[in-house]
């Protein structure tokens, strides 16, 4: 594993919402919320929000570029924001909520410019891309109550992310979902029944219930990484069971009251696919058991991770 760590700094509106997308990626060593780009030293949250300091709310990421390259960080950054909004982000208005990429060297500057030009040329947005690309200045770490806010105050964070309009914007503008007609052509009948109609495949008669090969399991529709064989175990239930997802940001929990029961349904955010349910009788630290339908998954063996575009997960299976 490389020890050549680098810094990346992004302003994407409210910094509460800019930590979780990066936090569970491989190669990310640390993420701090803070302030950058202004003219005052040691600003407070209240001062920054008053728009008198010139500072942006931002996140500063310490990462290993050998595992998660800067280009992938840029791609992930764009997918969290509205890059056409010069006055803030979603319901958060004002100078402190503007978007910007703060580069730490000339290589980062060039990559950021290329990434911005590529997005502008893609035609995804009809309005100009206004996110600035600026040299990084001194970064001031925010107060402790603002660090890892999504973990400390998960209920309020989820309400805020939805209520501010950010989550809806990302779903509508960054998640390319296929039509039901497309999916009927691409999926097998059981795959379609499970993912689109909330179906359940038979226990002990599905592809991965007793599968032990090393690798990762991805969303059958979107290809987003969901689970790792490192977290898979035999729960005796007849379906693939995992103690945790690879990326919690790709998983959505919903209350399921069907069949007269109260359960927590698990869905994939990118595709809105039904995956299965999560229970509290697992062996892991938080007791979770993700009971997932094989039909909602595709397995990528560790030997093919690089070839299939999931090379950042190779480190999971080394040593």
C-alpha positions as CSV (number, residue, x, y, z in Angstrom):
1,X,0.0,0.0,0.0
2,X,1.3,3.4,-0.9
3,X,2.2,5.8,1.9
4,X,2.2,8.9,-0.4
5,X,-0.8,10.6,0.9
6,X,-2.3,13.8,-0.6
7,X,-4.9,16.4,0.2
8,X,-8.0,17.2,-1.7
9,X,-10.3,20.1,-0.8
10,X,-13.8,20.6,-2.1
11,X,-16.6,23.1,-1.3
12,X,-20.0,21.7,-2.1
13,X,-22.4,23.7,0.0
14,X,-23.2,22.6,3.5
15,X,-20.2,20.5,4.6
16,X,-22.5,18.2,6.6
17,X,-23.6,16.7,3.3
18,X,-20.1,16.5,1.8
19,X,-18.5,14.0,4.2
20,X,-20.5,10.8,3.8
21,X,-20.1,10.3,0.0
22,X,-16.3,10.2,0.4
23,X,-16.0,8.6,3.9
24,X,-16.5,5.0,2.9
25,X,-14.4,5.0,-0.2
26,X,-11.2,2.9,-0.2
27,X,-8.0,4.9,0.2
28,X,-9.6,7.7,2.2
29,X,-7.7,8.2,5.4
30,X,-9.3,11.3,6.9
31,X,-12.0,13.9,6.2
32,X,-12.3,17.2,8.0
33,X,-15.1,19.8,7.7
34,X,-13.9,23.3,7.8
35,X,-13.5,26.7,6.2
36,X,-11.3,28.0,3.4
37,X,-10.8,30.8,0.9
38,X,-11.6,33.8,3.2
39,X,-9.7,36.7,4.7
40,X,-10.2,36.1,8.5
41,X,-8.2,33.7,10.7
42,X,-9.8,31.1,12.9
43,X,-13.4,31.8,11.8
44,X,-16.4,30.4,13.7
45,X,-19.4,28.7,12.1
46,X,-21.6,31.7,12.9
47,X,-19.1,34.1,11.3
48,X,-18.8,32.1,8.1
49,X,-22.5,31.8,7.8
50,X,-22.9,35.6,8.1
51,X,-21.1,35.9,4.8
52,X,-18.6,38.4,6.2
53,X,-15.5,36.3,6.1
54,X,-15.2,35.3,2.5
55,X,-14.8,31.6,3.6
56,X,-16.4,28.6,2.0
57,X,-17.7,25.7,3.9
58,X,-15.6,22.8,2.7
59,X,-14.2,19.3,3.3
60,X,-10.5,18.5,3.3
61,X,-9.7,14.9,2.4
62,X,-6.5,13.0,3.1
63,X,-6.3,10.2,0.5
64,X,-4.0,7.6,-1.0
65,X,-3.9,8.3,-4.8
66,X,-2.6,4.8,-5.5
67,X,-5.9,3.4,-4.2
68,X,-8.3,6.2,-5.0
69,X,-7.0,8.6,-7.6
70,X,-7.8,12.3,-7.6
71,X,-9.8,11.9,-10.8
72,X,-12.2,9.6,-9.0
73,X,-12.6,12.1,-6.2
74,X,-13.4,14.8,-8.8
75,X,-16.1,12.6,-10.3
76,X,-17.6,11.9,-6.9
77,X,-17.5,15.6,-6.0
78,X,-19.5,16.7,-9.1
79,X,-22.1,14.1,-8.3
80,X,-22.9,15.7,-5.0
81,X,-23.7,19.3,-6.2
82,X,-25.5,21.5,-8.6
83,X,-22.5,22.9,-10.5
84,X,-24.7,25.5,-12.3
85,X,-25.7,27.4,-9.1
86,X,-23.5,30.4,-8.3
87,X,-25.5,31.6,-5.3
88,X,-25.2,28.6,-3.0
89,X,-26.5,25.1,-3.0
90,X,-30.2,24.0,-2.9
91,X,-31.9,25.7,0.0
92,X,-28.6,27.0,1.4
93,X,-28.0,30.4,0.0
94,X,-25.0,32.8,0.4
95,X,-21.3,33.1,-0.3
96,X,-20.3,30.4,2.2
97,X,-22.3,27.8,0.3
98,X,-20.8,28.3,-3.1
99,X,-19.0,25.4,-4.8
100,X,-15.3,25.3,-5.6
101,X,-12.4,22.9,-6.1
102,X,-9.3,24.0,-4.2
103,X,-6.2,22.5,-5.8
104,X,-3.0,21.8,-3.9
105,X,-0.6,21.5,-6.9
106,X,-0.5,22.0,-10.6
107,X,-1.4,18.4,-11.4
108,X,-4.6,18.8,-9.4
109,X,-5.4,22.1,-11.1
110,X,-5.0,20.5,-14.6
111,X,-7.1,17.5,-13.6
112,X,-9.8,19.7,-12.1
113,X,-9.9,21.9,-15.3
114,X,-10.1,18.9,-17.5
115,X,-12.9,17.4,-15.4
116,X,-14.9,20.6,-15.4
117,X,-14.5,21.0,-19.2
118,X,-15.6,17.4,-19.7
119,X,-18.8,18.0,-17.6
120,X,-19.5,21.1,-19.5
121,X,-19.2,19.3,-22.9
122,X,-21.3,16.4,-21.8
123,X,-24.6,18.3,-22.2
124,X,-25.9,17.0,-18.8
125,X,-26.7,20.5,-17.8
126,X,-28.2,23.2,-20.0
127,X,-26.7,26.1,-17.9
128,X,-23.0,27.0,-17.6
129,X,-20.8,25.2,-15.1
130,X,-19.9,27.9,-12.5
131,X,-18.0,25.9,-9.9
132,X,-14.7,27.7,-9.4
133,X,-11.2,26.1,-9.4
134,X,-9.0,28.0,-7.0
135,X,-5.6,27.6,-5.3
136,X,-5.9,26.1,-1.8
137,X,-5.2,28.5,1.0
138,X,-5.2,27.9,4.7
139,X,-7.8,25.5,5.8
140,X,-9.5,26.0,9.3
141,X,-11.0,22.9,10.8
142,X,-14.6,23.5,11.9
143,X,-15.9,23.1,15.4
144,X,-16.1,19.5,16.7
145,X,-19.9,19.4,16.6
146,X,-19.7,19.8,12.8
147,X,-17.2,16.9,12.3
148,X,-18.8,13.6,11.0
149,X,-22.3,15.2,11.5
150,X,-24.0,12.4,9.5
151,X,-22.8,9.9,12.0
152,X,-23.5,11.9,15.2
153,X,-26.9,13.1,14.1
154,X,-28.0,10.7,11.5
155,X,-31.8,11.3,11.8
156,X,-31.5,15.1,11.5
157,X,-28.9,14.7,8.7
158,X,-31.2,12.5,6.6
159,X,-34.1,14.9,7.1
160,X,-31.8,17.9,6.2
161,X,-30.4,16.2,3.1
162,X,-33.9,15.5,1.8
163,X,-35.4,18.7,3.0
164,X,-32.7,20.9,1.5
165,X,-33.4,19.5,-2.0
166,X,-29.9,18.0,-2.4
167,X,-31.0,14.3,-2.3
168,X,-33.8,14.9,-4.9
169,X,-31.5,16.9,-7.2
170,X,-28.9,14.1,-7.1
171,X,-31.5,11.4,-7.8
172,X,-33.0,13.4,-10.7
173,X,-29.7,14.7,-12.3
174,X,-27.0,12.2,-11.5
175,X,-28.6,8.8,-11.2
176,X,-29.4,7.5,-14.7
177,X,-32.2,5.0,-14.1
178,X,-33.4,2.6,-16.7
179,X,-37.0,2.3,-17.7
180,X,-39.1,-0.7,-16.8
181,X,-39.2,-1.7,-20.4
182,X,-35.4,-1.7,-20.6
183,X,-35.1,-3.7,-17.4
184,X,-37.6,-6.3,-18.6
185,X,-35.3,-6.9,-21.6
186,X,-32.1,-7.0,-19.6
187,X,-33.1,-8.9,-16.5
188,X,-34.2,-12.4,-15.9
189,X,-37.8,-12.8,-14.7
190,X,-36.7,-13.5,-11.1
191,X,-34.3,-10.5,-11.2
192,X,-37.0,-8.2,-12.4
193,X,-39.5,-9.6,-9.9
194,X,-37.2,-9.1,-6.9
195,X,-35.8,-5.7,-7.8
196,X,-38.8,-4.0,-9.3
197,X,-41.7,-5.7,-7.6
198,X,-40.2,-6.3,-4.1
199,X,-40.2,-10.0,-4.6
200,X,-38.3,-12.7,-2.7
201,X,-36.5,-15.6,-4.2
202,X,-36.7,-19.1,-2.6
203,X,-34.3,-19.8,0.3
204,X,-31.5,-22.3,-0.4
205,X,-32.4,-22.1,-4.1
206,X,-30.7,-19.0,-5.2
207,X,-27.2,-18.2,-6.7
208,X,-25.2,-16.9,-3.8
209,X,-26.7,-18.3,-0.6
210,X,-23.7,-20.6,-0.1
211,X,-21.2,-18.8,-2.3
212,X,-17.8,-18.5,-0.7
213,X,-15.5,-17.1,-3.4
214,X,-13.7,-13.8,-2.6
215,X,-14.8,-10.6,-4.3
216,X,-17.6,-8.0,-4.2
217,X,-21.3,-8.0,-4.9
218,X,-22.7,-5.1,-7.0
219,X,-26.2,-3.9,-7.9
220,X,-27.4,-6.0,-10.8
221,X,-28.9,-2.8,-12.4
222,X,-26.6,0.1,-11.7
223,X,-23.3,-1.8,-11.0
224,X,-22.7,0.1,-7.8
225,X,-20.7,-1.8,-5.2
226,X,-22.9,-3.0,-2.4
227,X,-21.3,-5.8,-0.4
228,X,-18.0,-7.7,0.1
229,X,-17.3,-11.4,0.6
230,X,-15.3,-10.2,3.6
231,X,-18.5,-9.4,5.4
232,X,-20.5,-12.4,4.2
233,X,-21.4,-15.3,6.5
234,X,-23.7,-18.2,6.7
235,X,-26.7,-17.2,8.8
236,X,-28.6,-20.4,8.1
237,X,-31.5,-18.5,6.5
238,X,-30.9,-19.6,2.9
239,X,-30.1,-16.2,1.5
240,X,-26.8,-14.3,1.2
241,X,-26.1,-12.6,4.6
242,X,-23.7,-9.7,5.3
243,X,-22.7,-7.9,8.5
244,X,-22.4,-4.6,6.7
245,X,-22.6,-2.9,3.3
246,X,-19.5,-1.8,1.4
247,X,-20.9,1.7,1.2
248,X,-23.6,2.8,3.5
249,X,-24.3,5.8,1.2
250,X,-25.5,3.3,-1.4
251,X,-28.0,1.7,0.9
252,X,-31.4,3.0,1.9
253,X,-33.5,1.6,4.7
254,X,-37.3,1.8,4.6
255,X,-40.0,0.6,7.0
256,X,-41.8,-2.4,5.5
257,X,-45.3,-3.3,6.9
258,X,-46.2,-5.9,4.2
259,X,-47.7,-9.2,5.2
260,X,-48.7,-7.8,8.6
261,X,-45.1,-7.5,9.7
262,X,-42.8,-4.6,10.6
263,X,-39.4,-5.0,9.0
264,X,-36.7,-2.8,7.6
265,X,-36.4,-3.1,3.9
266,X,-33.0,-2.5,2.2
267,X,-33.0,-0.7,-1.2
268,X,-30.2,0.4,-3.5
269,X,-30.2,4.2,-3.8
270,X,-28.8,4.4,-7.3
271,X,-31.3,2.1,-8.9
272,X,-34.1,2.1,-6.3
273,X,-33.9,-1.7,-6.4
274,X,-35.3,-3.9,-3.7
275,X,-32.4,-5.8,-2.2
276,X,-33.8,-7.6,0.9
277,X,-34.1,-6.7,4.6
278,X,-31.8,-5.9,7.5
279,X,-32.3,-7.5,10.9
280,X,-30.6,-7.0,14.3
281,X,-29.5,-10.6,15.0
282,X,-26.2,-10.5,13.2
283,X,-22.7,-11.3,14.6
284,X,-21.1,-7.9,13.8
285,X,-20.3,-5.0,16.1
286,X,-23.7,-3.4,15.6
287,X,-25.6,-6.7,15.3
288,X,-26.8,-6.1,11.7
289,X,-27.7,-8.9,9.3
290,X,-28.3,-7.8,5.8
291,X,-30.4,-10.6,4.3
292,X,-30.2,-10.0,0.5
293,X,-31.7,-11.6,-2.6
294,X,-29.1,-13.1,-4.9
295,X,-31.2,-12.0,-7.8
296,X,-30.5,-8.3,-6.9
297,X,-26.7,-8.9,-7.1
298,X,-23.9,-9.6,-9.5
299,X,-20.6,-11.1,-8.2
300,X,-17.2,-9.7,-9.2
301,X,-14.4,-12.1,-8.2
302,X,-11.3,-10.5,-6.8
303,X,-9.2,-11.5,-9.8
304,X,-11.5,-9.5,-12.2
305,X,-11.9,-6.3,-10.1
306,X,-9.4,-4.4,-12.2
307,X,-10.8,-5.6,-15.5
308,X,-14.4,-4.7,-14.5
309,X,-13.6,-1.2,-13.2
310,X,-13.6,-2.0,-9.5
311,X,-9.8,-1.8,-9.0
312,X,-10.0,0.3,-5.9
313,X,-11.4,-2.7,-4.0
314,X,-8.4,-4.9,-4.7
315,X,-6.8,-3.8,-1.4
316,X,-9.6,-5.5,0.5
317,X,-8.3,-8.9,-0.5
318,X,-4.5,-8.3,-0.1
319,X,-2.7,-9.8,2.9
